[in-house]
Amino acid sequence: MPEPSGPEQGAEPGPTEWHSGLGEPVGVGPWLTERGAPLPDDPRYDPELLDAGDRRNVVDAYRYWTREAIVADLDTKRHRFHVAIENWGHDANIGTVVRTANAFLAAGVHIVGRRRWNRRGAMVTDRYQHIHHHATIDDLTAWAAGNGLVVVAVDNTPGSVRLEEMELPENALLLFGQEGPGVTEEASGAAAMTVSIAQFGSTRSINAGVAAGIVMHAWITRHADLGAAW
């Protein structure tokens, strides 16, 4: 089965640096200024970042590291679950889903439908996450089956099972629909199960990016080693 396409194809540009709400850059300055110690002799470190400082949206443990070194280290720790989101109408929530998937260290993120998506909400985290594209739901489910994953759709439709009352499979591919219409009938029909999030207010649904974060966290609380969290 051919590998899905990579993250750079069709993705729209997003921010390249992380700043505080006051417009002040965060992170660290040049190594010699910050550490007052000789430059490290370690291939994981980026000479340009050591010289100029590191203003990226990364945890302190990865300061001054090259992007390739960060990805390689994350690859030794990734969780088994994957995340997929439908992109038939150019959903602006995809960036948020990618950023959250990075925070919870998903094995991969899958964009289904349109290849182009807005990276702004991802805040550059897409650079550290394996992102794949699938033209159709059939392509996605075939890939999932070939990789031993159980497709779990997330939507508050009739017949769905409450997330709070069930255990997500460890080898889950969590599938989310677009903001508004939710998961398509095709995707729902292809999923092994559909779960919903308990709501108590007047709104019919919650934001797709928020829903993704809730469900990913539910997976984390059951299957992840919380002692390994930052």
KEKE-3310 file (N, C-alpha, C; in steps of 0.2 Angstrom, whole numbers, plus 5000, padded with zeros to 4 digits):
npx = (5004:5003:5012:5005:5004:5016:5018:5021:5015:5004:5000:4996:5005:5010:5013:5030:5037:5036:5027:5024:5008:5010:5018:5031:5046:5048:5056:5073:5089:5105:5116:5129:5126:5115:5119:5132:5143:5154:5151:5140:5146:5138:5128:5115:5112:5108:5118:5115:5105:5111:5119:5111:5099:5084:5068:5057:5042:5044:5047:5057:5067:5070:5077:5087:5090:5090:5077:5076:5082:5074:5062:5066:5069:5056:5050:5053:5045:5032:5014:5002:4990:4981:4976:4962:4955:4941:4942:4934:4928:4938:4942:4945:4949:4958:4972:4972:4969:4980:4990:4986:4986:5000:5004:4999:5006:5003:5003:5002:4994:4980:4974:4959:4952:4952:4968:4975:4977:4974:4988:4989:4984:4991:5003:5016:5018:5016:5028:5034:5026:5020:5011:4999:4990:4975:4964:4951:4938:4938:4951:4958:4952:4957:4971:4971:4966:4977:4987:4983:4974:4960:4946:4938:4925:4920:4906:4891:4879:4864:4864:4877:4890:4893:4907:4912:4908:4914:4929:4942:4950:4967:4974:4968:4961:4957:4943:4938:4925:4921:4919:4903:4894:4899:4905:4905:4892:4897:4910:4906:4899:4910:4917:4922:4916:4906:4908:4902:4903:4898:4886:4879:4873:4865:4869:4871:4882:4900:4915:4925:4939:4940:4933:4941:4953:4947:4944:4957:4963:4956:4960:4973:4973:4969:4978:4992:5008:5009:5019:5029:5026:5029)
npy = (4994:5011:5024:5038:5055:5068:5081:5094:5096:5105:5112:5127:5142:5146:5154:5157:5159:5160:5170:5181:5186:5200:5204:5202:5193:5175:5162:5158:5167:5169:5155:5157:5169:5165:5153:5155:5146:5135:5131:5118:5102:5093:5084:5086:5099:5115:5125:5139:5142:5141:5152:5163:5162:5154:5155:5147:5138:5127:5115:5117:5107:5104:5115:5124:5113:5105:5104:5091:5083:5084:5079:5066:5062:5063:5053:5041:5041:5042:5040:5027:5030:5038:5053:5059:5070:5077:5086:5094:5106:5115:5117:5127:5123:5113:5116:5118:5105:5098:5105:5101:5087:5086:5090:5080:5070:5061:5047:5050:5062:5064:5070:5071:5072:5088:5093:5105:5115:5126:5131:5140:5139:5129:5133:5130:5118:5107:5105:5095:5084:5069:5071:5066:5064:5059:5056:5051:5044:5030:5028:5032:5023:5010:5012:5013:5000:4992:4995:4991:4998:5004:5012:5026:5036:5053:5060:5068:5060:5051:5034:5034:5031:5036:5044:5045:5034:5023:5013:5019:5011:5006:5006:5016:5025:5041:5049:5064:5076:5090:5107:5111:5102:5090:5073:5065:5055:5044:5043:5040:5028:5020:5018:5009:5012:5025:5039:5050:5066:5071:5083:5098:5110:5123:5123:5114:5108:5106:5115:5109:5108:5108:5097:5087:5089:5085:5071:5066:5068:5060:5047:5048:5048:5035:5027:5032:5034:5044:5048:5051:5063:5081)
npz = (5000:4996:5003:5013:5007:5012:5025:5020:5007:5000:5011:5019:5023:5040:5056:5061:5072:5090:5101:5115:5122:5123:5113:5115:5112:5116:5124:5122:5123:5114:5116:5123:5130:5138:5145:5148:5145:5137:5119:5115:5110:5101:5089:5089:5091:5084:5075:5071:5079:5092:5091:5088:5097:5103:5098:5096:5097:5107:5120:5135:5135:5122:5118:5107:5099:5083:5071:5065:5075:5085:5080:5078:5091:5097:5090:5096:5107:5104:5105:5102:5096:5082:5073:5064:5052:5043:5028:5019:5016:5018:5032:5046:5058:5058:5060:5074:5079:5074:5082:5095:5094:5093:5106:5113:5108:5097:5085:5072:5061:5050:5036:5028:5012:5005:5000:5004:5018:5032:5041:5051:5064:5069:5074:5071:5075:5066:5060:5068:5068:5061:5047:5036:5020:5014:5000:5000:5011:5010:5006:5018:5028:5022:5024:5038:5041:5036:5045:5057:5064:5074:5068:5075:5076:5080:5086:5089:5086:5084:5091:5094:5106:5123:5127:5140:5145:5140:5135:5125:5112:5112:5100:5092:5079:5079:5072:5066:5061:5050:5056:5060:5050:5055:5056:5041:5033:5026:5032:5045:5043:5040:5051:5066:5077:5085:5095:5107:5116:5132:5134:5142:5140:5130:5117:5101:5098:5101:5097:5084:5085:5099:5103:5098:5106:5119:5117:5113:5125:5134:5129:5132:5147:5149:5143:5142:5149:5162:5169:5161:5155:5151)
capx = (5000:5008:5012:5002:5009:5019:5015:5022:5012:4997:4999:4997:5010:5008:5018:5036:5040:5031:5028:5019:5003:5012:5022:5038:5048:5049:5061:5080:5094:5111:5119:5134:5123:5111:5122:5139:5147:5156:5146:5140:5149:5133:5125:5108:5111:5108:5123:5112:5101:5115:5122:5106:5094:5079:5062:5052:5037:5046:5048:5064:5071:5072:5080:5093:5090:5088:5071:5077:5084:5068:5057:5069:5068:5049:5048:5055:5040:5025:5009:5000:4984:4982:4970:4961:4950:4939:4943:4930:4927:4944:4940:4950:4950:4963:4978:4971:4969:4987:4993:4984:4989:5007:5004:4998:5011:4999:5008:5001:4988:4978:4969:4955:4949:4956:4975:4977:4974:4977:4992:4990:4982:4995:5008:5022:5019:5016:5035:5036:5021:5019:5005:4997:4984:4971:4959:4944:4938:4940:4959:4960:4951:4961:4977:4970:4966:4983:4991:4980:4970:4952:4943:4933:4922:4918:4901:4885:4874:4860:4867:4884:4892:4896:4915:4913:4906:4918:4936:4944:4955:4974:4976:4963:4962:4951:4941:4933:4922:4921:4915:4896:4891:4902:4907:4900:4889:4902:4915:4902:4898:4916:4920:4920:4911:4905:4908:4900:4905:4892:4886:4874:4871:4860:4872:4870:4888:4906:4920:4929:4946:4939:4931:4947:4957:4944:4945:4964:4965:4953:4964:4980:4972:4969:4984:4998:5012:5008:5025:5033:5024:5033)
capy = (5000:5017:5029:5044:5061:5071:5087:5100:5097:5108:5116:5134:5144:5148:5158:5153:5160:5160:5177:5182:5191:5207:5205:5201:5186:5171:5157:5159:5170:5165:5150:5160:5174:5162:5148:5156:5140:5133:5129:5110:5098:5088:5085:5088:5106:5119:5131:5145:5143:5142:5159:5168:5161:5149:5158:5142:5135:5120:5114:5119:5101:5104:5122:5124:5107:5105:5101:5084:5080:5084:5074:5059:5060:5062:5047:5036:5041:5043:5036:5023:5033:5043:5057:5061:5075:5078:5093:5094:5113:5119:5118:5131:5120:5108:5118:5117:5098:5097:5107:5097:5080:5086:5091:5073:5065:5056:5044:5054:5066:5062:5075:5068:5077:5093:5093:5111:5117:5132:5129:5145:5137:5124:5137:5127:5111:5103:5103:5090:5079:5066:5072:5062:5066:5054:5059:5049:5040:5023:5028:5032:5016:5005:5013:5011:4992:4990:4997:4988:5003:5004:5019:5028:5042:5057:5065:5067:5057:5045:5028:5035:5029:5041:5044:5045:5027:5017:5014:5020:5006:5008:5006:5020:5031:5045:5053:5070:5079:5097:5111:5112:5096:5085:5067:5063:5048:5039:5041:5036:5021:5016:5018:5003:5014:5032:5041:5057:5069:5073:5091:5100:5117:5124:5122:5108:5104:5110:5116:5102:5107:5107:5090:5083:5089:5081:5064:5064:5068:5054:5042:5049:5046:5028:5022:5035:5034:5051:5050:5054:5070:5087)
capz = (5000:4995:5009:5012:5006:5018:5028:5016:5001:5000:5017:5019:5028:5046:5060:5061:5079:5096:5104:5120:5120:5123:5107:5117:5110:5122:5123:5125:5118:5112:5121:5127:5134:5142:5148:5150:5145:5130:5115:5116:5104:5100:5083:5090:5092:5078:5076:5070:5085:5097:5090:5088:5101:5100:5100:5094:5102:5109:5127:5136:5134:5115:5116:5102:5095:5076:5070:5064:5081:5089:5078:5080:5099:5098:5087:5101:5112:5101:5107:5097:5093:5077:5073:5057:5052:5036:5026:5012:5015:5020:5039:5049:5064:5057:5064:5081:5079:5074:5088:5101:5093:5095:5113:5116:5105:5092:5081:5066:5059:5044:5033:5023:5007:5001:5002:5007:5025:5035:5046:5056:5071:5072:5078:5068:5078:5061:5058:5072:5068:5055:5044:5030:5017:5010:4996:5002:5017:5008:5007:5025:5031:5020:5027:5045:5042:5034:5050:5063:5068:5074:5067:5080:5074:5086:5084:5094:5082:5087:5091:5097:5113:5127:5128:5147:5148:5136:5134:5118:5110:5112:5093:5089:5074:5081:5066:5067:5055:5050:5060:5057:5048:5058:5053:5035:5033:5023:5038:5051:5041:5039:5058:5070:5082:5085:5102:5108:5122:5136:5134:5146:5139:5125:5111:5099:5097:5102:5092:5082:5088:5106:5104:5097:5112:5124:5115:5114:5132:5136:5127:5136:5154:5150:5140:5142:5155:5164:5172:5156:5153:5153)
cpx = (5004:5007:5009:5007:5011:5016:5016:5018:5005:4995:5000:5001:5007:5014:5024:5040:5034:5033:5023:5014:5004:5017:5029:5040:5049:5054:5068:5084:5100:5114:5124:5131:5119:5114:5129:5144:5149:5151:5146:5143:5144:5129:5118:5107:5112:5113:5120:5108:5105:5118:5117:5100:5089:5072:5056:5047:5038:5047:5056:5069:5074:5075:5086:5094:5088:5081:5071:5078:5078:5063:5060:5068:5060:5046:5049:5050:5033:5020:5006:4994:4986:4975:4969:4955:4948:4940:4940:4929:4932:4943:4946:4952:4956:4970:4978:4972:4976:4991:4992:4987:4997:5008:5003:5002:5007:5004:5008:4994:4986:4973:4966:4951:4953:4963:4977:4973:4978:4981:4993:4989:4987:5001:5015:5023:5019:5023:5037:5032:5021:5012:5004:4991:4981:4965:4952:4944:4940:4948:4961:4958:4955:4968:4977:4970:4973:4988:4988:4977:4963:4950:4937:4931:4920:4912:4895:4879:4870:4864:4874:4884:4895:4903:4916:4912:4909:4925:4938:4950:4962:4976:4971:4965:4956:4949:4936:4931:4923:4917:4908:4893:4893:4904:4902:4897:4894:4907:4912:4901:4904:4919:4918:4915:4911:4904:4906:4902:4899:4892:4879:4870:4866:4863:4872:4876:4894:4911:4924:4936:4945:4938:4937:4952:4954:4945:4952:4966:4962:4957:4971:4978:4971:4975:4991:5002:5013:5015:5030:5031:5029:5031)
cpy = (5006:5021:5035:5050:5064:5078:5093:5101:5099:5112:5123:5137:5147:5152:5154:5154:5161:5167:5177:5186:5198:5209:5204:5194:5182:5166:5159:5163:5166:5161:5153:5165:5170:5157:5150:5151:5139:5130:5121:5107:5092:5089:5087:5095:5110:5125:5138:5147:5145:5149:5164:5168:5157:5152:5153:5140:5128:5120:5115:5113:5101:5111:5121:5118:5108:5102:5093:5080:5079:5079:5067:5057:5059:5055:5041:5036:5042:5038:5032:5026:5038:5047:5059:5066:5076:5085:5094:5102:5118:5122:5122:5128:5115:5110:5117:5110:5096:5099:5103:5090:5080:5086:5084:5068:5060:5054:5048:5057:5065:5067:5072:5073:5082:5093:5099:5113:5122:5130:5134:5143:5132:5127:5133:5120:5106:5100:5097:5084:5076:5067:5069:5065:5060:5057:5057:5045:5033:5023:5028:5025:5010:5006:5011:5003:4989:4991:4995:4993:5002:5011:5021:5035:5046:5061:5063:5065:5052:5038:5028:5033:5034:5039:5042:5038:5021:5019:5014:5014:5009:5010:5010:5025:5035:5050:5058:5073:5086:5101:5112:5105:5090:5079:5066:5056:5043:5037:5038:5029:5016:5015:5012:5005:5022:5034:5048:5059:5072:5080:5092:5106:5117:5123:5115:5104:5109:5110:5110:5102:5106:5100:5086:5083:5085:5074:5062:5063:5062:5047:5042:5046:5039:5024:5025:5034:5042:5053:5053:5060:5075:5090)
cpz = (5000:5002:5008:5010:5012:5020:5023:5010:5002:5006:5016:5024:5035:5050:5060:5068:5084:5099:5110:5118:5120:5117:5109:5115:5116:5120:5126:5120:5116:5118:5126:5132:5140:5147:5151:5150:5138:5126:5115:5109:5103:5094:5083:5090:5085:5079:5076:5077:5091:5097:5091:5094:5098:5103:5097:5099:5103:5117:5128:5135:5127:5113:5112:5098:5088:5076:5069:5070:5085:5087:5079:5087:5100:5095:5091:5106:5110:5104:5101:5093:5087:5077:5066:5057:5044:5034:5019:5011:5018:5028:5043:5056:5064:5061:5071:5083:5079:5080:5094:5100:5094:5102:5116:5113:5101:5088:5074:5065:5052:5041:5027:5018:5004:5004:5006:5013:5028:5041:5052:5063:5074:5075:5077:5071:5072:5059:5062:5072:5061:5052:5037:5027:5013:5006:4998:5009:5016:5009:5014:5029:5029:5023:5035:5046:5041:5040:5057:5067:5068:5073:5071:5078:5080:5083:5088:5090:5086:5086:5093:5104:5117:5128:5135:5149:5144:5136:5127:5117:5110:5105:5089:5084:5075:5075:5068:5061:5055:5055:5057:5056:5052:5054:5047:5036:5031:5029:5043:5049:5041:5046:5061:5075:5082:5093:5102:5115:5125:5136:5139:5145:5133:5118:5108:5098:5100:5097:5090:5085:5096:5107:5103:5103:5118:5123:5116:5121:5136:5135:5131:5144:5155:5148:5140:5149:5157:5167:5167:5153:5155:5160)
residu = (MET:PRO:GLU:PRO:SER:GLY:PRO:GLU:GLN:GLY:ALA:GLU:PRO:GLY:PRO:THR:GLU:TRP:HIS:SER:GLY:LEU:GLY:GLU:PRO:VAL:GLY:VAL:GLY:PRO:TRP:LEU:THR:GLU:ARG:GLY:ALA:PRO:LEU:PRO:ASP:ASP:PRO:ARG:TYR:ASP:PRO:GLU:LEU:LEU:ASP:ALA:GLY:ASP:ARG:ARG:ASN:VAL:VAL:ASP:ALA:TYR:ARG:TYR:TRP:THR:ARG:GLU:ALA:ILE:VAL:ALA:ASP:LEU:ASP:THR:LYS:ARG:HIS:ARG:PHE:HIS:VAL:ALA:ILE:GLU:ASN:TRP:GLY:HIS:ASP:ALA:ASN:ILE:GLY:THR:VAL:VAL:ARG:THR:ALA:ASN:ALA:PHE:LEU:ALA:ALA:GLY:VAL:HIS:ILE:VAL:GLY:ARG:ARG:ARG:TRP:ASN:ARG:ARG:GLY:ALA:MET:VAL:THR:ASP:ARG:TYR:GLN:HIS:ILE:HIS:HIS:HIS:ALA:THR:ILE:ASP:ASP:LEU:THR:ALA:TRP:ALA:ALA:GLY:ASN:GLY:LEU:VAL:VAL:VAL:ALA:VAL:ASP:ASN:THR:PRO:GLY:SER:VAL:ARG:LEU:GLU:GLU:MET:GLU:LEU:PRO:GLU:ASN:ALA:LEU:LEU:LEU:PHE:GLY:GLN:GLU:GLY:PRO:GLY:VAL:THR:GLU:GLU:ALA:SER:GLY:ALA:ALA:ALA:MET:THR:VAL:SER:ILE:ALA:GLN:PHE:GLY:SER:THR:ARG:SER:ILE:ASN:ALA:GLY:VAL:ALA:ALA:GLY:ILE:VAL:MET:HIS:ALA:TRP:ILE:THR:ARG:HIS:ALA:ASP:LEU:GLY:ALA:ALA:TRP)
# end
